[in-house]
């Protein structure tokens, strides 16, 4: 039987169990469900054309919105925080992950949202993910209303580390009457010298051998 089914932040599903046959059946069921549902109930899923991108100004991190629920998944809820424009321009939609949906852990995301009996959620914009998706949190809104000090997590990729500055090596300026510093020298050990000599003698011997062979071949051909 299955021992656990976990959904990661990016929607990846991890299945663990003791029976490989049951796990394979669960995998096929999940893949079939995704194909039939188009990735979930709303939230930009489906096999149709891609949704137009939001082109308006992005909200400030920490801003709170009463957004409309657009889709419910096992891993979270898609919420539209900025409605479409009167000219037909698309609104801004983001994902409130199940871990950011409530103060306590939610095991049944759809059941919990249905129990709220509303199509609106108060969520906080917490920035863009490393995939450029809008991140939302209802949990931070609830903590803020309780008077708790909140810390908005960094949902995007970490900033690049600054490169270490390189300082050119200082050169000593000789004083008047002093000789300029000698250029750096390379020391060679006696073993390295003997090895170089052996290689040189070997190369000369091979060259002489080739020359002798050419002379003998020339004599024989006359």
Residue pairs with C-beta under 8 A, 6 or more apart in sequence:
1 17
1 18
1 19
1 22
2 15
2 16
2 17
2 19
2 22
2 23
2 26
3 16
3 17
3 18
4 14
4 15
4 16
4 17
5 13
5 14
5 15
5 16
5 26
6 13
6 14
6 16
7 13
7 14
7 74
7 75
7 98
8 14
8 75
9 75
9 97
9 99
10 131
11 73
11 75
13 30
15 23
15 26
15 27
15 30
16 23
17 23
17 26
34 40
37 45
38 45
38 46
38 47
38 48
39 45
39 46
39 73
40 71
40 72
40 73
41 71
41 72
41 73
42 70
42 71
42 72
42 78
43 70
43 71
43 72
43 73
43 77
43 78
43 93
43 95
44 51
44 71
44 78
44 93
45 71
51 90
52 89
52 90
53 90
54 82
54 89
54 90
54 91
54 92
54 93
55 89
55 90
56 82
56 85
56 89
56 92
58 92
59 65
59 81
59 82
59 92
59 125
60 125
61 125
61 126
61 127
61 152
62 124
62 125
62 126
62 152
63 124
63 125
64 122
64 123
64 124
64 125
64 141
64 144
65 79
65 81
65 82
65 122
65 123
65 124
65 125
66 120
66 121
66 122
67 79
67 80
67 81
67 94
67 120
67 121
67 122
67 123
67 136
68 79
68 80
68 83
68 119
68 120
69 77
69 78
69 79
69 113
69 118
69 119
69 120
69 121
70 78
70 79
70 80
70 93
71 77
71 78
72 78
72 109
72 110
72 113
73 109
73 110
74 98
74 109
74 110
75 97
75 98
75 109
76 95
76 96
76 97
76 98
76 100
76 101
76 109
77 95
77 96
77 98
77 101
77 109
77 113
77 121
78 93
78 94
78 95
78 96
79 93
79 94
79 95
79 96
79 121
79 123
79 136
80 91
80 92
80 93
81 91
81 92
81 93
81 94
81 123
81 125
81 134
81 136
82 91
82 92
83 91
84 90
84 91
85 91
92 134
93 134
94 123
94 125
94 133
94 134
94 135
94 136
95 133
95 134
95 135
95 136
96 121
96 123
96 136
96 137
96 138
97 135
97 137
98 106
98 109
99 105
99 139
100 126
100 136
100 137
100 138
100 139
100 140
101 109
101 112
101 113
101 138
101 139
102 112
102 138
102 139
102 142
103 139
103 142
103 143
106 112
121 138
122 138
122 141
123 136
123 137
123 138
123 141
124 136
124 137
124 138
124 140
124 141
124 144
124 152
125 134
125 135
125 136
126 135
126 136
126 137
126 140
126 152
126 153
126 155
127 135
127 152
127 154
127 155
127 156
128 134
128 135
128 155
128 156
129 135
129 155
129 156
130 155
130 156
130 157
135 155
137 152
140 150
140 152
143 150
144 150
171 181
172 181
174 180
174 181
